[in-house]
Amino acid sequence: MKRGFGNASTPSASPAKPRSKPLKRPSQARAIFTVEAIYEAFVRIWLREGWTSLTTRAVALEAGVAIGTLYDYFPSKEAMLSGYVRYGIECLLARLDREVVQPTDLSWQARVERLLEVCCNPPEPDRSMFGYELIQLEYKIAERKHQARAYEELASKWREVFAACHDLPHQPAAQIIDAWLTSVWGGRRYYLTAQLSAEQQRVWLAEMKGMLVQRVGQASNCDPAKSIQN
């Protein structure tokens, strides 16, 4: 059909949107090792060269895996980002369980301080899992249901932490624990977004530890139902 006045033009085909989710999760030890190597290479290139310069081929080359092997799991760099975020959440939950929930020799004060330390001051390379660069790219992969799932997983782990504080006179209510998590995690995201200095972050974390320990002490010395009302 001729194009021109009076003739409907054919809309141009838009490029296919790259698949933004991993194709599968590794289950065997060798596959887990391979995927972790891919994540490590992915992060190195991303932080060194930027998101725009990152390609699946470059990641495969740096990780020392065949490009076909990478594509078995990740059809695009967006899929790698999505998988890396899920991997980061699982690593954080595992570390909280190992270092904060499971120890039996911690006072509740020490447990609360360690909770904040693990959540807000992770060592390298874990710091990149929830750093400024990742927050800037969340819009590419995160849907509301993903955010809600991550929040509920983290809130559940925080409740486990307080359940492990057997020396507290009273357990704080779940709603109160969730409110503490929201305050802490929201503050952490904001100082990352604002790119505060290391010293500002250190002062913020010290204040959060003191404030939360004080608030937990107050909440544990009163009826949990009343603490929610107040």
Secondary structure, DSSP 8 states (H G I E B T S, - for coil): ---STTS-------------S-S----SHHHHHHHHHHHHHHHHHHHHH-TTT--HHHHHHHHT--HHHHHHH-SSHHHHHHHHHHHHHHHHHHHHIIIIIS-SS--HHHHHHHHHHHHHS--TTGGGGGSHHHHHHGGGT--HHHHHHHHHHHHHHHHHHHHT-TT-SS---HHHHHHHHHHHHHHHHHHHHTT--HHHHHHHHHHHHHHHHHHHHHHHTS-HHHHHH-
